[in-house]
Amino acid sequence: MKKFSKEIQIALVAIIGVVVLYFGLQFLKGLTVFSTDNNYYVKFKDISGLSSSSPVYANGYRVGVVEDIIYDFEGEGGIVAVMGINNEMRMPRGTTADIVSDLLGNIKLELRLGDQAEGILSPGDTITGGQEHGTMAKAAEMIPQIQSLLPKLDSILVSVNALLADPALASSLHNIDQITGSLTSTSHELNRLTASLNRQMPQMLENADGMLANANSLTRNLNELDLAATMQKVDHTLRNVEQMTAKLNSNEGTIGLLMRDPGLYNNLNATMMHADSLMIDLKQHPKRYVHFSVFGKKDK
């Protein structure tokens, strides 16, 4: 068997290496050389960040890869991306594709599937593409607002630093600490009071039951009391009082005359005055009215 020369062997090794390198690069890009995927075209006006080998997702599941990007130099400058989609994937008409980026800057193509009732796209059909403003784009839109807030934040920080440096803040915190201690002491006192009430509550309830029993007994006694007879007695007593008052207001009887007749009052008053004078004279000259001698001799 004729052996190959070294030059031929080196050439074969180089060719095999190139083929392996090519297939390896295609594999690293996510492409398969002998792929049976169906090709669909997506028309874009701007593909910022999209490149060959970018993955294609539908409902969060990877269904293909971007195989090529073609720029229309002769037309209006449109860009067409060639998608290799799994041949088992059925894309309804009305499906669109959006370029989406995540927080890490990874770019992918997200399919927005249409309604299957409108029919299914055929391999080689073209769909409309667009760009979805992801988290990074939204964050970039917020940068001007953040920049406008920076002066206000700086002013707020200066005010906060001045407030923290104010000795009144430390004094207030100290007062708050004292208030907290007082509240803790009050809480302990309330706990002790509650415990005392819990201990006394049975006796208090028992006393309350006794008071209720007495009230019930009093109510029963009141119910049993003959209010009609009592009211008759009260009316009789009031009539007697009324008659007595009428007699006192009239000229009948000594008390009535005393209250109504001024002459009787004046006579009684004069009699009392004479009696008072007699008592005074009796005290001053008792010998005028009482004669007493051990020897029986009268005092002249």
C-alpha positions as CSV (number, residue, x, y, z in Angstrom):
1,M,0.0,0.0,0.0
2,K,1.5,3.3,-1.1
3,K,2.0,5.7,1.7
4,F,1.1,9.4,1.5
5,S,3.9,11.8,1.5
6,K,4.4,14.1,4.4
7,E,3.2,17.1,2.5
8,I,-0.1,15.4,1.8
9,Q,-0.5,14.3,5.4
10,I,0.2,17.8,6.6
11,A,-2.4,19.1,4.1
12,L,-5.0,16.6,5.2
13,V,-4.4,17.4,8.9
14,A,-4.8,21.1,8.1
15,I,-8.0,20.6,6.2
16,I,-9.5,18.5,9.0
17,G,-8.4,21.1,11.5
18,V,-10.1,23.9,9.5
19,V,-13.3,21.8,9.2
20,V,-13.3,21.0,13.0
21,L,-12.6,24.7,13.7
22,Y,-15.5,25.8,11.5
23,F,-18.0,23.4,13.1
24,G,-16.7,24.3,16.5
25,L,-17.3,28.0,15.9
26,Q,-20.8,27.3,14.5
27,F,-21.5,25.2,17.6
28,L,-20.3,28.0,19.9
29,K,-22.5,30.4,18.1
30,G,-25.5,28.2,18.7
31,L,-25.7,27.3,15.0
32,T,-25.9,23.8,13.5
33,V,-24.4,23.2,10.1
34,F,-26.7,20.3,9.2
35,S,-29.8,21.9,10.7
36,T,-33.3,21.1,9.7
37,D,-34.7,24.3,11.2
38,N,-37.2,26.4,9.2
39,N,-36.0,29.9,8.2
40,Y,-38.2,33.0,8.8
41,Y,-37.4,36.6,8.1
42,V,-37.8,39.5,10.5
43,K,-37.8,43.1,9.1
44,F,-36.3,45.8,11.4
45,K,-35.6,49.5,11.1
46,D,-33.0,49.3,14.0
47,I,-31.4,46.2,15.4
48,S,-29.3,47.8,18.1
49,G,-27.4,45.0,19.9
50,L,-28.8,42.1,17.8
51,S,-26.3,39.9,16.1
52,S,-25.9,36.5,14.5
53,S,-26.3,33.6,17.0
54,S,-28.6,35.7,19.3
55,P,-31.2,33.3,20.7
56,V,-34.9,33.4,19.8
57,Y,-37.5,32.8,22.5
58,A,-41.2,32.2,22.5
59,N,-43.0,32.4,25.9
60,G,-39.7,32.2,27.6
61,Y,-38.6,29.0,25.8
62,R,-35.7,28.9,23.3
63,V,-37.1,27.9,19.9
64,G,-34.3,29.0,17.6
65,V,-31.4,31.3,16.8
66,V,-30.6,34.3,14.6
67,E,-28.6,32.8,11.7
68,D,-27.8,35.9,9.7
69,I,-28.5,39.6,9.5
70,I,-28.8,41.2,6.0
71,Y,-28.7,45.0,5.4
72,D,-30.7,46.3,2.5
73,F,-28.1,48.6,0.9
74,E,-30.2,49.2,-2.3
75,G,-33.5,49.8,-0.6
76,E,-34.6,52.1,2.2
77,G,-31.9,50.9,4.6
78,G,-34.1,48.2,6.2
79,I,-32.5,45.3,8.0
80,V,-33.6,41.7,7.8
81,A,-32.7,39.1,10.4
82,V,-32.8,35.4,9.4
83,M,-34.2,33.2,12.1
84,G,-33.7,29.5,12.3
85,I,-36.7,28.1,14.1
86,N,-37.3,24.6,15.3
87,N,-39.2,22.7,12.6
88,E,-41.8,21.7,15.1
89,M,-42.6,25.3,16.0
90,R,-45.8,26.6,14.3
91,M,-46.0,30.4,14.2
92,P,-49.5,31.9,13.8
93,R,-50.0,34.8,11.4
94,G,-49.7,38.2,13.1
95,T,-46.6,37.0,15.1
96,T,-44.0,39.8,15.7
97,A,-40.5,39.7,17.1
98,D,-39.0,42.2,19.6
99,I,-35.4,42.8,20.5
100,V,-35.1,42.4,24.3
101,S,-32.2,43.1,26.6
102,D,-31.8,42.0,30.2
103,L,-29.9,43.7,33.1
104,L,-26.6,42.1,32.1
105,G,-26.9,43.5,28.6
106,N,-27.7,40.1,26.9
107,I,-29.7,40.5,23.7
108,K,-32.4,38.1,22.6
109,L,-35.2,38.0,20.1
110,E,-38.6,37.4,21.7
111,L,-41.5,36.2,19.6
112,R,-45.0,37.7,20.3
113,L,-47.2,34.9,18.9
114,G,-50.4,35.9,17.2
115,D,-53.8,34.2,17.0
116,Q,-53.7,30.7,15.5
117,A,-57.3,31.2,14.2
118,E,-55.7,33.6,11.6
119,G,-53.6,30.7,10.1
120,I,-50.0,29.5,10.3
121,L,-47.0,31.2,8.7
122,S,-45.1,29.2,6.2
123,P,-41.2,28.8,6.2
124,G,-39.7,31.8,4.4
125,D,-42.4,34.3,5.4
126,T,-41.5,37.7,6.7
127,I,-42.7,39.2,10.0
128,T,-42.4,42.6,11.6
129,G,-39.7,43.3,14.2
130,G,-39.3,46.0,16.8
131,Q,-37.5,46.9,20.0
132,E,-38.8,46.5,23.5
133,H,-37.4,49.0,26.0
134,G,-36.0,46.7,28.7
135,T,-34.9,47.4,32.2
136,M,-31.7,49.1,31.1
137,A,-33.5,51.4,28.7
138,K,-36.0,52.4,31.4
139,A,-33.1,53.0,33.7
140,A,-31.4,55.2,31.1
141,E,-34.6,57.2,30.7
142,M,-34.6,57.8,34.4
143,I,-31.1,59.3,34.4
144,P,-32.2,62.9,33.5
145,Q,-34.7,62.8,36.3
146,I,-32.1,61.5,38.7
147,Q,-29.7,64.2,37.6
148,S,-32.4,66.9,38.3
149,L,-32.8,65.4,41.8
150,L,-29.1,65.5,42.7
151,P,-29.1,69.2,43.8
152,K,-32.1,68.6,46.0
153,L,-30.5,65.5,47.5
154,D,-27.4,67.5,48.2
155,S,-29.4,70.2,50.0
156,I,-31.3,67.5,51.9
157,L,-28.0,65.9,53.0
158,V,-26.7,69.2,54.2
159,S,-29.8,69.8,56.2
160,V,-29.6,66.3,57.7
161,N,-26.0,66.8,58.6
162,A,-26.9,70.1,60.3
163,L,-29.7,68.4,62.1
164,L,-27.4,65.6,63.3
165,A,-24.8,68.1,64.5
166,D,-27.4,70.1,66.6
167,P,-27.0,69.4,70.3
168,A,-30.8,69.7,70.7
169,L,-31.1,66.4,68.9
170,A,-29.0,64.6,71.5
171,S,-31.0,66.2,74.2
172,S,-34.2,65.1,72.5
173,L,-33.0,61.6,72.2
174,H,-32.0,61.7,75.9
175,N,-35.5,62.9,76.8
176,I,-37.0,60.2,74.6
177,D,-34.9,57.6,76.5
178,Q,-36.3,59.0,79.8
179,I,-39.8,58.9,78.5
180,T,-39.3,55.3,77.3
181,G,-38.1,54.4,80.8
182,S,-41.1,56.1,82.4
183,L,-43.4,54.2,80.0
184,T,-41.7,51.0,80.9
185,S,-42.2,51.7,84.6
186,T,-45.9,52.7,84.0
187,S,-46.3,49.5,82.1
188,H,-45.0,47.5,85.0
189,E,-47.4,49.3,87.3
190,L,-50.3,48.6,85.0
191,N,-49.3,45.0,84.9
192,R,-49.2,44.8,88.7
193,L,-52.6,46.7,88.9
194,T,-54.0,44.2,86.4
195,A,-52.8,41.3,88.4
196,S,-54.3,42.8,91.6
197,L,-57.6,43.3,89.8
198,N,-57.5,39.8,88.5
199,R,-57.1,38.5,92.1
200,Q,-59.8,40.8,93.5
201,M,-62.2,40.3,90.6
202,P,-63.8,37.1,92.0
203,Q,-64.6,38.8,95.3
204,M,-65.9,41.9,93.5
205,L,-68.1,39.7,91.3
206,E,-69.4,38.0,94.4
207,N,-70.2,41.3,96.1
208,A,-71.9,42.4,92.9
209,D,-73.9,39.3,92.9
210,G,-74.9,40.0,96.5
211,M,-75.9,43.6,95.6
212,L,-78.0,42.3,92.7
213,A,-79.7,39.8,95.1
214,N,-80.5,42.6,97.5
215,A,-81.8,44.7,94.7
216,N,-84.0,41.8,93.5
217,S,-85.3,41.4,97.1
218,L,-86.0,45.1,97.4
219,T,-87.8,45.0,94.1
220,R,-89.9,42.0,95.2
221,N,-90.7,43.9,98.5
222,L,-91.8,47.0,96.5
223,N,-93.9,44.8,94.3
224,E,-95.5,43.2,97.3
225,L,-96.1,46.6,99.0
226,D,-99.8,47.8,98.9
227,L,-99.2,51.2,97.3
228,A,-102.9,52.1,97.2
229,A,-103.3,51.7,100.9
230,T,-100.1,53.6,101.6
231,M,-101.1,56.5,99.3
232,Q,-104.5,56.6,101.2
233,K,-102.7,57.0,104.5
234,V,-100.5,59.6,103.0
235,D,-103.5,61.5,101.7
236,H,-105.2,61.3,105.2
237,T,-102.1,62.6,106.9
238,L,-101.8,65.5,104.4
239,R,-105.5,66.4,105.1
240,N,-104.9,66.5,108.8
241,V,-101.8,68.7,108.3
242,E,-103.9,71.0,106.1
243,Q,-106.7,71.2,108.7
244,M,-104.1,72.0,111.4
245,T,-102.5,74.7,109.3
246,A,-106.0,76.2,108.6
247,K,-106.7,76.4,112.4
248,L,-103.3,78.0,113.1
249,N,-104.1,80.6,110.5
250,S,-107.5,81.3,112.0
251,N,-108.4,83.1,115.3
252,E,-109.6,79.9,116.9
253,G,-107.6,78.3,119.8
254,T,-104.8,79.7,121.9
255,I,-102.0,79.0,119.4
256,G,-104.1,80.6,116.6
257,L,-104.8,83.7,118.8
258,L,-101.2,83.9,119.9
259,M,-100.1,83.9,116.3
260,R,-102.9,86.2,115.1
261,D,-103.8,88.5,118.1
262,P,-101.1,91.1,118.9
263,G,-102.9,92.1,122.2
264,L,-102.4,88.6,123.6
265,Y,-98.8,88.7,122.6
266,N,-98.3,92.1,124.2
267,N,-100.0,90.9,127.5
268,L,-97.8,87.8,127.6
269,N,-94.8,90.0,126.9
270,A,-95.7,92.4,129.8
271,T,-96.4,89.5,132.1
272,M,-92.9,88.1,131.3
273,M,-91.3,91.5,131.9
274,H,-93.0,91.9,135.4
275,A,-92.0,88.3,136.3
276,D,-88.5,89.1,135.3
277,S,-88.5,92.3,137.4
278,L,-89.9,90.4,140.4
279,M,-87.2,87.8,140.1
280,I,-84.5,90.5,140.0
281,D,-86.0,92.2,143.1
282,L,-86.3,88.9,144.9
283,K,-82.6,88.3,144.3
284,Q,-81.6,91.7,145.5
285,H,-84.0,91.9,148.6
286,P,-84.9,88.4,149.7
287,K,-85.7,89.6,153.3
288,R,-88.7,91.5,152.0
289,Y,-90.3,88.3,150.9
290,V,-88.9,85.7,153.4
291,H,-88.8,86.3,157.2
292,F,-86.6,83.9,159.1
293,S,-84.8,84.2,162.5
294,V,-83.1,81.8,164.7
295,F,-84.5,83.6,167.9
296,G,-87.8,84.4,166.4
297,K,-87.2,88.2,166.1
298,K,-88.5,89.9,163.1
299,D,-86.3,92.1,161.0
300,K,-87.7,95.6,160.7
